[in-house]
Amino acid sequence: MQNDAFNDEVVNRTTKIDKVIEDRSGYIHHAYGSNISYTDGIKTTGDFQLPSGTKATFNGSDSYIRIDHNKNYNFFATSDYSISIWAVLPTQQSDTSSNYNSIVSKRGTEKDYGQDSKGKDILRRRNIPTPIFPFDIEVHNQSVSSNNGKVRISLSSGTNRIITDSTTKINDNLPHHICFNKTGSHMELWIDGVKENTGSLPTSGSNKVITMRGISNQMDILFGSKALSDGWFEDSVSSYAQLSGSLDEVRIYNKGLTESEIKGLGN
């Protein structure tokens, strides 16, 4: 569905605005980057080795990558879907305005039509956090030392938020594979090909209808930030949860992945 390896970029450079980060999946869901540094990508050592390619590095201050929302990202609680990412994270995060830093989020920014100084309608982005979202991947920072470097995934209907954490810490400046895997009523967190935790959506009782129908939204997908951090409408945003670190081999699937597929991506 979406495949961004950043291999079209020139390495060892920082670009303030990258208007087209190419999606190689065929869906052409191109992304937009702000203050991203491109360097040599991850090196794999498994049965199917990849060239080093290029990775995107976020500065922990005003970097992000945005993918516009479209119908292919209307994930519902009855949908199966997954997100696969390689990450290289430092021992500490620069932004400690909250206890977590955002790896990928679909809960902070949306398209909106407003007017310019001449009263002309313009398309803009607004930072309006929503409590309803199909996925969120974060990393705990040093604000709580015992959790520093653990990955947290979640989804939420606004009334019910399902959260699960990893046991593995990945803030060691080495490449690690993260997979958020949604299959049926289960949300799985995989780290380096190992299933570390599972969260379950309610399938009975008073919460069933609310949870099973209410996790889709019209928000953009953001990498490295909870909301846009470069002068757009701040609205009610109090923390951007900016990421320090690098992401590579980003893949979003419109299906749940099997164990062998996840292990292959994480090899």
Helices and strands as residue ranges (DSSP letters): E 2-4, E 13-21, E 31-40, E 54-59, E 64-67, G 71-73, E 81-88, E 100-105, E 109-115, E 121-127, E 132-140, G 145-147, E 150-157, E 161-169, E 175-183, E 186-191, E 194-200, H 208-213, E 221-223, E 244-253, H 259-265
